[in-house]
Amino acid sequence: MKSGLKQTSILSLLLMAQFTLLQPALLAAEVDDSRENENDISLAGVLKSFNQAYFKRSDSAQFLSENNYRFLFKKNWDESSSLHIHYALFAIAHGKGLAFQQSTQWTKSRYRLVDLNPRIAPKSDSTNATLLLNQNLDRLFYQNAFDSMTLTLGRQPISLGTSTLISPNDFLQTFNYTSIDRDYRPGIDAVRAEINLGEESLLDMAAIAGKDFERTESAAYLHFQSPLFEEYLHLYVANFRRANLIGASFVASLLGVGVSLEGAQVWPGKQGTDNSQSPYFRSTIGLTAIPHSDLTVAIEVHTNEAGTDSPSEYGSLFSKFAYTDGGLFLLGRSYFSASISWSAHPLLSIGISDTINRGDESQLVSTSIEYNPFEDIVLSLSFLNGFGQSSSEFNTDRSRLTLGLKAYF
């Protein structure tokens, strides 16, 4: 534990020292950036550090430090066409015995035709490594806005569905309930067209490329949005990794409360020689209220036909299509989620959320505080804790304390 804490502390101190040393250069870059904007080129960046302590009831605490440097480049040719490039470096230090897979920052999409080698150091996949350096070319796309259509080519973020916490139609989901940093959704390689049909109707479609354009690695979808009774109806049709999806969602406002109804049915295709995967249906009913300008309350009820009510069967789910390729991470069949977000001060916000697995009666509670001491600096503190039996989904081994720093330049 001491070794992990020492490495984490050293890396965090180096990070802060680098930021301090870089401040004059960053200020100069801002001046240079104003000149570059005249030539329609902009440069920016984000530096993030998340220092985490994992607590286990039967073991000592373990530590992990994740530091993310993201560089953003944008080139505008005119008001309608632009090129976007995001490149990220991840420096991750953790104590021995803490799996690298527990890293919450290092998340990438599988839908990529070609990609950089993510590992910079060490070159081997040694399980004994406690300091890792990774890279991610996360955005590389060209976008052109025509009179009634926006065309996007290349590596880009795509988000589907309308629910706040869990969207059944979002087969591209890459974050789960333990993800800390959700600011940038991992980019995927796609050709996307968003066509304005008039009267607030939209046709959104994309062809998504995976490795070698293989059907088992690629996807395509069609999303239609149309006003209905002064509200919005969304229809989805998709094929991903040989599976078919048909879904819909309806978004409305009732007595000042936002209402979202969403559902999707998935039919897994034949996966190699396995043709035994069962279809599954998922749904989410969500309510969002803003009782005060500084307070937001959200509630969702989620059903997951791919899951199980028996904790003893949780392990077997990870071999099923829904969890290997369908973007699912919740193991149960029925959930209730509630969250509260409060802006206590223009510089301070507090959030609390609770997710309950109604099958095994376990729950996951998250509390967070964000403080914005300077214009481009955000400090955060969060605690994630599970309650339930040792065999339950949100058991007491899932406690995590995180101290975060975000700096924008």
N, C-alpha and C positions, 0 to 999 in steps of 0.2 A: 504494500500500500504506500509506504514511504517513497519507494522508487517512482511509482506512478504520480504521486503528488508532486515530487521534486521536478519531474519532467514537465508536468502540466504547468507548474509555476514558472519554470524557466522559459517555456514557450510563450506564456502569457506576457512575461516581462519583456521578452524580445519583441513581441507584437506591439506593445505599448511604446517601446523605444523606437521601433521602426516608424510608427505613426508620428511620434514627436519629431524625429529627424526628417520625415517627409513633409511636415507642415509647410516649410518655406517653399519647397518645390510644388506642393499642391496649390499654394496661393499664387505662385507664378503661373501654374498651369491654368488657373482660372482666368488670369489676365490674358494668357495666350489663347484660351478657349474663346474669349470674346472676339478676338481677331479672327479665329478660325470660323466662327459663326458667320462672319461676313462672306466667307467662302463656302458656306453651307456644310461645314464639317463640325461636329461636336464630339468632345471627349469627356468622359465622366468615369466615376468609379465608386465602388462600395467596399468597405472593409468591415468584416464581421468577425467577432470572436465569441464563442460559446464555451464556457468552462463548466463542466458538469460533474456532479458527484452522484454515483448510483449507490443506493442503500439496499442491502438485503438483510432480512431478519436473521438468517443463519450464518452470515458472513460479515466481514469488515467492509467498509465503504471502498468503492473503486472510483477512479477519476479519469476523466477524458476531456481533452481540450481540442476544439475545432476552430480553425482560423481560415477564413475564406476571403480571398482577394478577387473581386470581380471588376473587370475592365470593360467599359461600354463605349462603342464607337458607332457613330451615325453619320451617314453622308446623304444629304438632300440634293437632288438634281434640280427639282422644282417643287412646287407645292403638292404634287401628286405622287412623286416617285422618290424612294429612299432605300438605302442599304443599311442593315443593322448587323453588328457583330458584337457578341459577348464572349469573353474568354475568362475562365475562372481557375484560380489555383487554390488547392485545399491542403493545409498543413494540419495534420491530425496526430496528437500524442495521447497515448492511453497506457494505463498500468497493465502489467502482465495479468492474463486471465480474463481481461475484458475484451470480448470479441470485437473485431473491427466492424462487423456487421451492425453493431449497436450505434455506429456513427449515424447521426440524424442529418448531417449536412450533405454527405456524399450520396446523392440520389440522382440517377440519370434514367433516361427513357430507353427502352429496348427498341423503339421504333427509329432506328438509324441505319441508313444504307451503308455508310462508311464512317469511321470515327478515328480520332486520335487514340493512341495507347494511353489509357487513363492513368496508369502508374508511371510516375517519374522516379521515385525512390521509395523503398529498395526495389530493385528490378525483379527479384524473386517474390513469390507469394508466401514468404516465411510467416508462420504463425507466431514466431517469437518477436517479430518486429513491433516496437512500441512507438516508433515515429515514422509517419508515412507522409509522402508528398504526392498529390494527385492533380490532374488537370482535366478541364472540361471545356470544349468548344461548344457552348450552350446555345448560341444564336448565330446564324449566318443566313439571312434571308433578304430577298429583294421584294419590295412592296410597291404596287402601282395602283392608284385610285383613279378609276375612270368615272364617267358621269353617273353610271348606275351600278358599278361593280368594283370591288376591291380584290385584286389578285396578289397572292403572297406565295413566293417560291423559295424553298429552302428550309433550313432548320428554324423552327418557330414554335412558340407555345400555343397549344390549343386546349380549351376547356369546354366541356359539354355538361348539360344539365342545369338545373335552376335551384336545387336545394342548397341550403347554407352549409351543412355539415357533411352529409352523405348523399351523393347524386347517383341513383341507379343507372342513369344513361351514360355516365362518365367512365367508359371502358379504358380511357387513357390515364386513369388515376395513378399517381405515383407517390402521393403523400399518405401517411396513415395517422392514427390518433396520437402517436408519439413524436411526430415530426415537429421540430422546433422552428426551423426556418422555412417558411412557405412564401417568401416574397417573390421568388422567381420559379415558375413552373418549368421543369426540364423541357428543353426543346426537342421536337421530333422532326424528321425529314418528310416534308409534305408539299403538295401543290394544293392550294386552297383558294376557292372563289366564294366571295360573299356578294350576293346579287340583291340589290334593292328592288323589290317588286312594287313599291309604292304603297301608300296608306299603311305604313308601319309593318308591312310584310317583308320577310327576308328569306332568301334561300341560301343556305350555307352548306357547301360540300367540299370534300377533300379526298385526295388519294394519298395514302401514307405509306412510305417505303420502309421496309425492314431490310435485314441483311440479304443481299443478293436478290432482292425483289421476291423472295420466296413467299408463297401464300401463308405459310405457317408463321411468318415473321412480319407480315404487312397487314394493312387495313384500309378501309374506305367507309365514308359515312355521308349521309344526306340529312340535313336538319332544316326543317321548315318552320318559320315563325309567322303567326298571323293574329291580328286582333280578333277577339271573340267576346261579344257582349261587353265591350269597352275594357276587356282584360286581354291576356295573352295566352295563346295556345301554341305549344311546341310539339312537333312530331319528329321522331328520330328513326332512321333505318341505317344499320351498319353491318359490315362484315369485317371481322377481325380474327386473325389466326384461325381461319376456317370456321369460325362461329358466326351465327347470325343473331342480330339484335333488332327488336322492334320496341319502341318506347314512346312515351308521351309525357308531357307535363303541362300543368295549367297554373298560371300565376295571376293572382287577383288581390284586390284590396277590399276588405269587408269591415266597415265601421272603424276605419283607421288602422286595422290590423292586416299585415301582409300575410297572404295565404299561398302556399305552394303545395300542389299535389303532383307527385311524380312516380312513374312506374316503368319498368322495363322487363321484357322477357328475352332470355338468351337460350339459344339452341347450340350447344357445342358441336362442332363438326368432328369428323374422324381425325384423331390425333395419332398418326403413325398406324400401328396395328390395333390401337385401342378405339373401339367404337361404342364403348359402354357408358360414356359420360351422360349424365341426366340433364335435361333442361332445368332452368331455375328462373324464378321470378323474384324481383326485388321492388320494394315501394318505399316511399318516404312522404309523410304528411308533415308539413312545417308551418309554424306560426311565428311571425316576427312583429313585435310591438315596440313603439318608441313612446313610452308614457311621459318622458321628459326629454328635452333637447339634448341632455347629457347622458341619457340612460337608454340602452337597447336591451330587450329581452327576446330570446329566441328559444323555441321548443320544437323538437322533431321526434316523430315516432317512425322507426325504421323496421321493416320486415325483410328477412333474408332467407329465401327458400334453399339456398345452397349450404347454409350452416346446419348446425345441430344443437339440440337442447341437452345433449349428453356430454359432459366434460371428458369422459373417457374416449370419445370419438374425435376430439379436437385434432389429435396428431394425424389421423387418417385424411383430414381435409386438405393437407398441403400437397397431396398427390393429385388432387382434382383440378380440372381445367379452370374453374372459377377462381382458384387461388394461385395457380401457376401462371395463368395467362389472362384472366378476366379482370384483374385489378382489385379483387376483393381482399380484405384484411380482417374484417370482423367475423368471428367464428360462430357466434350464436345465430338464432333465428328471429329474435325480437329484441328491440332496443328502445330505450327512452333517453333522450338527450335534452339538456337545458343549459343555457348559457346567459350570463349577464355581463354587459360591458358598460362601464361607468367612467365618464370623463370627469374626474374629481376636480381637475384644474386644467387650464389650457396646456400645461406642461406635464400633466400626470394622468395616466389612465390605469384602471384596474379591471381585470377580467376574471370571472369564475365560471367554470363549466363542469358538468357532471354527466357522465354517460353510464347508463345502467344496462347490463345484460339481464334481461328479464327471465332467461332460462336458468342460469346458474346463480342469479341474484348477486353477482359481483358488480362493482362499480369503480369507475376511474374518475378521480376528481383532480382538476387542474386549476391552479390559481396563478395569476401573473400580474406584475406591476411594470409599467413602462414610464420612464422619466426622460424628458427632453430638455437637458440643461442648456444646450446651445442649439443653434439653428440646424446644424448638420450632424449632431451627436444624439444618439438614443441609448440609454442604459435600461436594462431589463433584469428582472428577477422572477423566476417561475418555479413552481413546485408541482410535481406530478406524483400522485399517490394512488395506489390501488387498494381496494378492500374486497375481501372474499376468501373462500376456502383455497387451500394450496393448489387444488386441481382446477380452479376456476380461471376464466379468461383474464380478469383483471386482478390477479392475486397480489399479495403484499410484497412480492419480489420486484414490483414495478414502481419503486419510489425513485424520484430523480429531482435533484436541485440544480438549477441552471442560472448562472450569472452571465448576462450577455452585453455585448457592446456593438453598436453599429455606427459607422462613420461614413458620411457621404461627401464625395469631393468631385 
